[in-house]
Amino acid sequence: MLDIKNKKVLVGIPCGSGMFPAYTVDGLFKMTRPCPTSLLIIERQAVDAARNFIIEMAVRMQVDYILFADDDGVLPPDTLEKLIEDDKDIVGAPIMTRNARENGKHALCVFEKFDFYIGDGKRINKYRSIEKFDTSKGHLQQVDAIGGACFLIKRSAFEALFVKHDGRPFEFTHETHTTKEHGVTLRNISEDMTFCERAREEGFAIWVDTRIRPVHL
């Protein structure tokens, strides 16, 4: 059993609008907190800037974990307990996208990378949603990237990435690749996807706990 009574958690939430749905607030009040837990909400800032500031404050406060949550999600009461219990450097929960696809189904904000050929013998990493999990492997599944709506990061990971990327481990990636064979190929990924890619480059695996199913409002 993991001894966490002397650990500290910072729950960080970017909130671009400055307003929270009542369901999100209710979920935060009901969430079980197995160790001292603080809440930091960054309002009316770009989401990458908000996430980076949350990490900066976590470094200053010397907390042991950051739990990132979104302002439009409802976390189950045992979310924090289960994620800490998993004892991974970076572990999150699968959450469905807000909007449905053309077929009426929602994708999961959990991703696998694939090599995308751009010409001239060159390939780049792109990402697609994971359709389903192999439950025979248990509730913990290793993935290439997760959305930022619900994931826990240990201090060893967030401090290393904060230092490595000069205080900006979360950034939107906008790349233009040009080859003679296929011309221009764009690679654009969100700030949380960039964070996961950088984490993997530093040797930190990304996991999801399929027992936890937040609701995306």
CORCORUR-V984082 format. One record per residue. N is the residue number from 1. OMEGA is omega in degrees with one decimal (none if undefined). BURIAL is b if it has 16 or more other C-alpha atoms within 10 Angstrom, else e. Layout:
N&OMEGA&BURIAL + N&OMEGA&BURIAL
This chain:
1&-178.6&e + 2&179.2&e + 3&-174.7&e + 4&-173.2&e + 5&179.6&e + 6&177.7&e + 7&178.6&e + 8&-179.3&b + 9&170.1&b + 10&173.3&b + 11&-177.1&b + 12&-176.6&b + 13&169.1&b + 14&-179.2&b + 15&-174.1&b + 16&-176.3&b + 17&-174.4&e + 18&-179.6&e + 19&-178.6&e + 20&169.0&e + 21&-179.7&e + 22&-179.7&e + 23&178.9&b + 24&179.4&b + 25&179.4&e + 26&178.4&e + 27&178.9&b + 28&178.8&b + 29&-175.4&e + 30&-176.1&e + 31&177.7&b + 32&-178.1&b + 33&-174.3&b + 34&179.0&b + 35&-178.9&e + 36&-172.4&e + 37&176.6&b + 38&179.7&e + 39&176.8&e + 40&179.3&e + 41&178.5&b + 42&-174.5&b + 43&168.5&e + 44&174.9&e + 45&173.4&e + 46&-171.2&e + 47&179.2&b + 48&178.3&b + 49&179.9&b + 50&-179.3&b + 51&179.3&b + 52&178.5&b + 53&177.1&b + 54&177.1&b + 55&178.8&b + 56&179.2&b + 57&177.7&e + 58&177.1&b + 59&-179.6&b + 60&-177.5&e + 61&-178.3&e + 62&175.0&e + 63&-177.8&b + 64&-178.9&b + 65&164.2&b + 66&169.1&b + 67&175.4&b + 68&175.2&b + 69&178.6&b + 70&-177.6&b + 71&179.6&b + 72&178.9&b + 73&176.3&b + 74&-177.1&b + 75&174.1&b + 76&-175.6&b + 77&-176.3&b + 78&-176.6&e + 79&-175.8&b + 80&178.7&b + 81&-175.8&e + 82&-178.7&b + 83&176.5&b + 84&178.3&b + 85&-178.9&e + 86&174.6&b + 87&176.9&e + 88&178.4&b + 89&178.6&b + 90&-179.6&b + 91&-178.5&b + 92&179.9&b + 93&177.3&b + 94&177.7&b + 95&-178.9&b + 96&174.6&b + 97&180.0&b + 98&-175.8&e + 99&179.6&e + 100&173.8&e + 101&180.0&e + 102&179.4&e + 103&177.6&e + 104&-178.6&e + 105&176.8&e + 106&174.4&e + 107&174.2&b + 108&175.7&b + 109&178.1&b + 110&-164.4&b + 111&171.2&b + 112&179.2&b + 113&174.4&b + 114&178.9&e + 115&-179.7&e + 116&-176.4&e + 117&-177.8&e + 118&178.3&b + 119&178.5&b + 120&179.5&e + 121&-175.7&e + 122&177.4&e + 123&175.4&e + 124&175.7&e + 125&167.6&e + 126&-172.7&e + 127&174.7&b + 128&-180.0&e + 129&173.8&e + 130&-175.1&b + 131&-179.8&e + 132&-179.0&e + 133&174.7&e + 134&-174.4&e + 135&178.3&e + 136&-180.0&e + 137&180.0&e + 138&-174.6&e + 139&177.6&e + 140&-178.3&b + 141&177.6&e + 142&-177.9&e + 143&180.0&b + 144&-180.0&b + 145&174.4&b + 146&174.0&b + 147&-174.1&b + 148&-173.6&b + 149&179.9&b + 150&172.4&b + 151&-175.1&b + 152&-178.5&b + 153&175.3&b + 154&-179.4&b + 155&-178.5&b + 156&-178.7&e + 157&-174.4&b + 158&176.7&b + 159&-178.7&b + 160&-177.8&e + 161&177.2&b + 162&179.5&b + 163&-176.3&e + 164&-174.0&e + 165&171.8&e + 166&176.5&e + 167&-178.3&e + 168&176.9&b + 169&174.9&b + 170&176.0&b + 171&171.6&b + 172&178.1&b + 173&176.5&e + 174&-177.1&e + 175&173.9&e + 176&179.7&e + 177&-178.5&e + 178&175.2&e + 179&178.0&e + 180&-174.2&e + 181&-173.7&e + 182&-180.0&e + 183&-173.1&e + 184&173.6&e + 185&179.2&b + 186&171.9&e + 187&-179.2&e + 188&177.0&e + 189&-174.8&b + 190&-175.1&b + 191&-180.0&b + 192&175.7&b + 193&177.2&b + 194&178.4&b + 195&-179.2&b + 196&178.7&b + 197&179.2&b + 198&178.4&b + 199&179.7&b + 200&178.5&e + 201&179.4&e + 202&176.1&e + 203&178.5&e + 204&179.3&b + 205&178.4&b + 206&-178.0&b + 207&169.3&b + 208&176.9&b + 209&-174.0&b + 210&175.2&b + 211&-173.2&e + 212&-178.8&b + 213&176.2&b + 214&176.6&b + 215&177.7&b + 216&-176.0&b + 217&none&e
